Every structure is written in structure tokens, then in C-alpha cells.
């Protein structure tokens, strides 16, 4: 499995077959920020699920496309955060 342990689910998961881009919303003193985890799921010989951060040659363009879509989605999430903050401040 992934070495990153998250206690909450991702804000969004994008998929292309076994490939994924997980968008994580994080909080800090300066406000929310987003990070993206790119990976591939697979099962071992016993059928146990795992995630990997390495990709075959044939997967590289697909993971690059997922990264581009994730970038666009993060921009949308950030814009939503700004709108929510403006509404909370009465703007």
C-alpha cells in the first residue's frame, strides 16, 4: 500500500483504468491547500490490493493526462473555497 497514511478520504479521485489521481484537501494556518497523489493499483499473487508510484512506458501519457485533469480540478476546488469564504464573510 501507499506509504502515506490519510485519516480522511480524498476530496476527489480521478481514474483511468488502474491509474489514479487522488486530490487531497489539506488545512494549514494559512488556509486550505491541495496535493495530488498519482499512482497505479494492482493486486499481488494472493489478491491483496496495492498501490504503486511507478508506471510502464505505455502508462506515461495516461498518467500525464490524469495529472493535467487533476491540475484543472484543483483550480476548481480552490475557486469553490474562495466563494465559500466570501459568502461566510458576507461579501
HUCOR-V126256 format. One record per run of one state. SS is the DSSP state (@ for helix, = for strand, . for the rest). FROM is the first residue (numbers start at 0). TO is the last residue. Records with the same first field share a line. If there is no record, write none. Layout:
BEGIN
SS->FROM-TO  FROM-TO
END
This chain:
BEGIN
.->0-10  16-17  28-29  43-47  52-55  88-90
=->11-15  18-27  30-42  48-51
@->56-87
END
